[in-house]
């Protein structure tokens, strides 16, 4: 009898995040006082770190450049025990970089990403990792992946639990041809609008959009609505809404990745979607209260304590 898989594979972006926080209301076309910090990021990497903090065997698969940022990303992963053995360093490439400007209240004002290195992550480059992909309990992939990589995953690396992160309006269209292969999809309001070609201006419309995506073949759908919480549709076509708690926000960066990490954790526990979502939202809310994209205080005990006292 084959052993039951227990590890998770995270496939996608590994970035250096450059976060800029303004001290006061931003003035366009002027130099604004604030603080700048660099930290490891990228959707796949952030979800991997959150899962690691929750005690899950998370294995990262992606590409890095042979530059200073790439070296720093390797070193930071090694320092925290993140399994990056499947990651590849590509000669002559720039590591993916994400620059985000936050307003004084912590919300994003504008961001720029340099993800050109993701074009080098091809099906041919991933083929040697087939055994790792197929042996995982869950495969989490983000839409930084090329369209042909998504189609390759669907055709060649078919997986019973493929979790997809939409990433952005521009990139989520890559999921169109493979929606029926996705176990769980997480998108925000704008990404969901792009995927189902309908306006989402209310919680009910978000629930309707989640059901629409389920009917297109997605197993489970979650649409994050910021302060309005999350609309969802489960594998049986049941829809609902989970309200967000009012929490102080130090930075919104990484909260969606913490939500995904919490959803994967709940899936591994065998919880129904509503229970997994409650846990996932607690992970996201803890992250909102941290200046870092990955809250250093996140742990199973921290989430349990948070849920007991809110």
N, C-alpha and C positions, 0 to 999 in steps of 0.2 A: 504494500500500500504506500502511495506517495505521501510525503509529509504535507501537512496543511500549511500553505504559505502564510508567513507572518510579516514579511517586509513590504514596504511601500516604495514604489519608484516614482520620482518626481522628474518630469521631462519638460524642459523649456528654459526660460530666461534665468541667467545668472549675471547680475549687474553690479556695478558700483553705483550706489545712490548718492547723489550730491544734493543735499537738502538745504534750502535757504529759507530762513524764517525772519520775516520783517518784524521789527519792534513796534511799528505803528502802521496806520493805514498806508497802503502803497501809493506812491506818486509816480505816474507814468513819466517816462523820458527824464528820469532823475535818479541820482544815487540814493538808495534807501538804507538807513542803518538796520542792522540785523545780525544774525549769526549764520555761519555756514558749517555744515558737518558732512563728512563722508562716512558711509556705512555700507556693508554688504547688503545687496537686495536682489531684485528680480522675483517674479511671481513664483516660479518653481522653487527657487532657493528659499524664499520667505516661508512658503508652505512647509518645506522640509524642516526649517529651523523650528517652526511652531510645533510640528509633529515630534521632533526630537525632544523638545521641552515637555511634551506630554507623554514621553516615555515610549514612543513608537520607533521601530527600526526603519528609518527613512533613508533612502539611497538616492542621491542626486545624479542626474544624467544630463549633461549639457556641454557647452563649449566655452573656453576662455581664450583670450588673446595672450600673446607672449609679451605683455607689457607690465608696467608697475601695478595697474589695477588688477590684472590677472594674478600676479604674485600675491597681492594683498588678499584677494578672495580665497586663494588656496590656503594661505596662512590662517585666516580667520576661521575657515571651515575646520581645519585641523585642530585649532585651539579649542573648539567647542565639541569636538568629536563627531562632526558631521561626515557621513560616509560619501566621499567624492571620488572613489576609486574608478568609477565609470566615466568621469569627466575627462575631456580631451583639451589639451592646449594646442592651439593652431598657430603655427609660425606665421609671422607677418600680419596677423589680425589684431584689431583693437578689441579689447574686452567691451562688452555691452555696458553702456553708461546711461543713467537716468538722472536728469536734473529737474528738480521740482521746486517751485517758488510758492511759499505759503503766505497767506495773509496773516495779520496779527492774531486772528481768532483760531488759527491752526488749519483752516480750510485751504485746499489747493487753489492757487490763482492760475498758474500755467505750468506746464511741464514739457520737457523736450527729451526724447529718447534717441539714442544712437544704438540701434540693434542690428546693424549691418552684418555682424558676425553670424547671426541666426541663419542667413542665407547659405552659410557653409555647412549647416547641420542638415545633411541630406539622408534619404533612406539608405543609401550605400554606406554612409558613415555609421548609421545606427544598426545595420544588419548584424554586425558581430555581437551586439547587445541583445539579440533576440531572446536568448535563454533567460536573461535577467528580467526582461519585460514580461515574458509569458509566465514567469514563476512568482510574480508579485501578487499579493492579496488585492491591491488596488494600484492602478496606474493613474496618476494625476498629470495631466498635460495642459499647457497653456497655449493660447493662440499666437504667441510669438513664433510658433512652429510654422514652417512653410506649408502651403496647401497640399503639396504632394506628400509631405510627411504625415499629415492627418489622414490622407487617403491610404497611405501605406500602413499606418497603424490599424485602420479599419479592415484592410484586406489581408494583411500578413501577420499582424500582431494582435488579432482579435482577442479581447479580454472581457471577462464577465463584469468587471467593475472599472470602467473608464470614466474618470471624473474630468470634466472640462472647465477651464477658466477662460471666460470670454476676452479678458484683457482690455479691449478697446473697441470702439465702433468700427474703426477701419479694419481691424484684424478679425473680428468675430465672424465676418462673412465666410471665412475659411471653413467654418463648421457646417455650412449649408449642405454639402454632399454627404456628410457623415452623421447627421443628427440621430439617425436610427441606431447608431452604434454607441451612443453616449448613455451611460448609466445615470450620471448626475451632472447637470449643467448649472453653473453659477454665473449670473450676469447682473449688471446694474441696469437701471431703468433705460438709459440711452442705448446700451448694447442690446437689450431685449427688444426695444423698438426696432432696431435695425434688423434683428433676426426674424421678427414676425411681421414686419412692415405695417405696424399699427401704432397709433399714438398711445402713450401711457401717461395719463395726467391724474390718476387717482389710484388708491389701493385696489379698488375693484377692477379697474382696467389692467393693473399689474397681475392680478389673479387670473383674469381672462387670457392675458398674454401667456402666462405660465401654462395654462391648460392648452392653449393653441400649440405651444412648442411640444408639450407632451403628446398631443395628437399627431404631430409631425414625426414622432418616433423617439423622442428623448424620454428616458425612464422617469427621472425626477428633475424638477426645475425649481430653482430658487432665484428670485429677482430682488436684489437689494435696493432699498429705497431711501437710504441715508437715515435721517432722523425719523422717518416713518416706519422703519423696520424692514421686514422681509416678507414678500409674498411667495407662496410655494404651491407646488402641485406634486403629489406623490405618485408612486408607480401604479396606484389604482385609479388615478384621475381625480382624487380628492384634492380640493384646493383650500387654502387658508391664508392667514396673515398673522405674523408674530410681531407685536409692537416692540419698538426699541425703548430701552430705559434712557432717561435723561442723565447723561454723564458728562463730567468736564472733559473737554477735548484739548489735549496738548498737541496732537498731530493725527491727521486722518490717514497718513501713509501707512500701509501695511494692515489696516483693519480688515479689508476684504480678504487678504491672504490668511489672516488669523481665523476668519470665518470659515474659509475652505478647510483649514487644518482641523477645526472643530468638527466639521461635517464628516471628514474622513475618520476621525477618532470615533465619532458616534456610530458610523457604519461598521467599524471594526468591533464595536461592542454589541452589535446586533440590535441597536435601538431603532424604533420607528422614526420616521423623518422628523416629526414634531419634537421628539425628545432630543434628537441629534441637533436640531436647529436651536433649541434653547441653550444647549451646551456651547454651540458654535457662536451664538450671539454674545454669550458671556466672554468667550475668548476675544471676540472683536472689541467688546466694550473695555476689557482690561487693556487692550492694545491702544485704544483711543486715549487712554489716560497716561500713556508713556510717550516720551519724546522720541523714542526709537521706533523704527518700523516693525521691529520684533521685540515685544515686551520682555525684558530679562526676568521679570517676576512670574511669567506664565508657567504654570505647572498644573497637574491634576488637582493637587491640594488647593492651589490658589483659585481655580475655577469652582471647586466645591464650596469653598468659603464664600466666594462672591455670590453664588446662587443662594446660599443659606441666609445671606444678610442683605439681599435686595428684593 
